[in-house]
Amino acid sequence: MAGPIRVGIVGCGEVTQIIHLPALIELRALFAVTALCDVSPSVLASVGAPFAGVHLFADYRQLVEDPTVDAVLVCNPDAYHADVVVAAIRAGKHVLLEKPIAVTLAEADAMISAESQSDVMVQVGYMRRYAPAFVEAVALAAKVRGDIVLARVHDVIGPNATIIDNTSNIYRAGDIPDSVIAEGRRRHAERVKEAIGVDGGSRAAAYSLLLSLSSHALSAMRELIGMPERVIYAAQRDCGRFLSAAFDYGHFVCHFEAGVDRIPHFDAHLEVYTPTEIIRVDYDTPYVRHLPTRLTRIGPETNAGVSVQTMFPTRNDSFVAEWRAFHRNVTEKTRPKTTLEDARNDMVLARDMAAKMA
Ligand SMILES: NC(=O)c1ccc[n+]([C@@H]2O[C@H](COP(=O)([O-])OP(=O)(O)OC[C@H]3O[C@@H](n4cnc5c(N)ncnc54)[C@H](O)[C@@H]3O)[C@@H](O)[C@H]2O)c1
């Protein structure tokens, strides 16, 4: 492919404005934004204004057919992801798909099937797995896999708005017709019911949290220590806002904790314990760019002391690393590590956890 990859974006809300557009502008030698789509005319016009000649669409079906688009970034609500991805694949466009890939396994399977019959590639936007500190932790954990005695996955954060409203000034939609908003809610609830058998209440809220926040953690856990054999238990409290679970890995157990409180913070980490070392990865909020992901190693220092080493190999944002990987995968025709099939495992875990909560 000569020149930058030309990107069309479906969904121009928070993650597009705060994260993806700045990353694409930073990587302007590799990417050019040529088309935008949103159901809000005001958001579309405002987000598109700085991009000379950008094509603006209210309907994703027109964007994916646009000949100026080589690849599609999918950032609209989760229950619409599969429609856009399948249409983009059929139009011969590569896709970077925001997590969660979908709400139901049937949607995931439809995308996997469409991709398998095409010459294009879908990369899932699990940016935490592209952070260099995490990649280094994966290499360390691989060397001690048989010695692991305990693991932990922890994600307790404040409401996104407490960070976004303080650090960004984004265009928000005030002009989406009520019927479009109602249809989005109906579609999400319908798909949650298809996935776990209920469309409201605490368990449905817990499933939505598993897909939205915890898909990141589940995905990173799988790359770090593999797919668990089974969910030992899973429980939700506070109307589905706090989740606890344990995964059976045979010779060790991995504890899982997730929740949304009212403190403007972001406490997300993974830990792997062996009898002689603790390997830990800490993430910060994605809504403030270039906050480094950190790797910490804790071990004995002589007979009486302890060594604690924290490092980050780069300050560059993990979304930029994700886009660089996307560029390599498109131009070198390689498969991403975050494929649709890989991400489907997180939907299976979310489904199994929701079932244990029943
Ligand atoms: N990787 C991450 O850390 C991360 C962070 C935030 C969000 N996300 C994911 O990105 C996606 C978008 O999240 P967001 O926070 O930007 O949401 P948002 O609500 O801020 O933005 C979504 C945008 O899509 C538009 N939209 C709604 N329906 C549409 C349709 N049918 N076609 C085109 N546009 C439509 C809305 O008008 C809105 O502008 C979600 O899947 C979310 O899970 C990922």
PDBQT file of the ligand as one rigid body, heavy atoms in Angstrom, charges set to zero:
ROOT
HETATM    1  N1  LIG A 401     -10.269   1.054  24.363  1.00  0.00    +0.000 N 
HETATM    2  C1  LIG A 401     -10.795   1.772  25.342  1.00  0.00    +0.000 C 
HETATM    3  O1  LIG A 401     -10.202   1.955  26.394  1.00  0.00    +0.000 OA
HETATM    4  C2  LIG A 401     -12.162   2.366  25.157  1.00  0.00    +0.000 A 
HETATM    5  C3  LIG A 401     -12.516   3.492  25.915  1.00  0.00    +0.000 A 
HETATM    6  C4  LIG A 401     -13.788   4.017  25.723  1.00  0.00    +0.000 A 
HETATM    7  C5  LIG A 401     -14.684   3.436  24.838  1.00  0.00    +0.000 A 
HETATM    8  N2  LIG A 401     -14.308   2.330  24.147  1.00  0.00    +0.000 N 
HETATM    9  C6  LIG A 401     -15.260   1.694  23.213  1.00  0.00    +0.000 C 
HETATM   10  O2  LIG A 401     -15.454   2.566  22.087  1.00  0.00    +0.000 OA
HETATM   11  C7  LIG A 401     -16.808   2.541  21.659  1.00  0.00    +0.000 C 
HETATM   12  C8  LIG A 401     -17.350   3.969  21.718  1.00  0.00    +0.000 C 
HETATM   13  O3  LIG A 401     -17.307   4.427  23.054  1.00  0.00    +0.000 OA
HETATM   14  P1  LIG A 401     -17.395   6.001  23.412  1.00  0.00    +0.000 P 
HETATM   15  O4  LIG A 401     -17.052   6.083  24.850  1.00  0.00    +0.000 OA
HETATM   16  O5  LIG A 401     -16.650   6.830  22.444  1.00  0.00    +0.000 OA
HETATM   17  O6  LIG A 401     -18.970   6.230  23.251  1.00  0.00    +0.000 OA
HETATM   18  P2  LIG A 401     -19.730   7.594  22.975  1.00  0.00    +0.000 P 
HETATM   19  O7  LIG A 401     -21.138   7.352  23.346  1.00  0.00    +0.000 OA
HETATM   20  O8  LIG A 401     -19.008   8.743  23.569  1.00  0.00    +0.000 OA
HETATM   21  O9  LIG A 401     -19.615   7.746  21.384  1.00  0.00    +0.000 OA
HETATM   22  C9  LIG A 401     -20.309   6.915  20.499  1.00  0.00    +0.000 C 
HETATM   23  C10 LIG A 401     -20.631   7.761  19.254  1.00  0.00    +0.000 C 
HETATM   24  O10 LIG A 401     -21.280   6.922  18.304  1.00  0.00    +0.000 OA
HETATM   25  C11 LIG A 401     -22.375   7.643  17.748  1.00  0.00    +0.000 C 
HETATM   26  N3  LIG A 401     -23.336   6.637  17.288  1.00  0.00    +0.000 N 
HETATM   27  C12 LIG A 401     -24.323   6.027  17.985  1.00  0.00    +0.000 A 
HETATM   28  N4  LIG A 401     -24.963   5.125  17.199  1.00  0.00    +0.000 NA
HETATM   29  C13 LIG A 401     -24.353   5.183  15.990  1.00  0.00    +0.000 A 
HETATM   30  C14 LIG A 401     -24.551   4.500  14.757  1.00  0.00    +0.000 A 
HETATM   31  N5  LIG A 401     -25.521   3.565  14.640  1.00  0.00    +0.000 N 
HETATM   32  N6  LIG A 401     -23.752   4.817  13.703  1.00  0.00    +0.000 NA
HETATM   33  C15 LIG A 401     -22.788   5.771  13.824  1.00  0.00    +0.000 A 
HETATM   34  N7  LIG A 401     -22.551   6.444  14.979  1.00  0.00    +0.000 NA
HETATM   35  C16 LIG A 401     -23.319   6.146  16.036  1.00  0.00    +0.000 A 
HETATM   36  C17 LIG A 401     -22.883   8.540  18.861  1.00  0.00    +0.000 C 
HETATM   37  O11 LIG A 401     -23.591   9.678  18.358  1.00  0.00    +0.000 OA
HETATM   38  C18 LIG A 401     -21.570   8.942  19.548  1.00  0.00    +0.000 C 
HETATM   39  O12 LIG A 401     -21.035  10.146  18.997  1.00  0.00    +0.000 OA
HETATM   40  C19 LIG A 401     -17.519   1.546  22.581  1.00  0.00    +0.000 C 
HETATM   41  O13 LIG A 401     -17.546   0.290  21.964  1.00  0.00    +0.000 OA
HETATM   42  C20 LIG A 401     -16.641   1.514  23.814  1.00  0.00    +0.000 C 
HETATM   43  O14 LIG A 401     -16.713   0.288  24.522  1.00  0.00    +0.000 OA
HETATM   44  C21 LIG A 401     -13.069   1.810  24.278  1.00  0.00    +0.000 A 
ENDROOT
TORSDOF 0
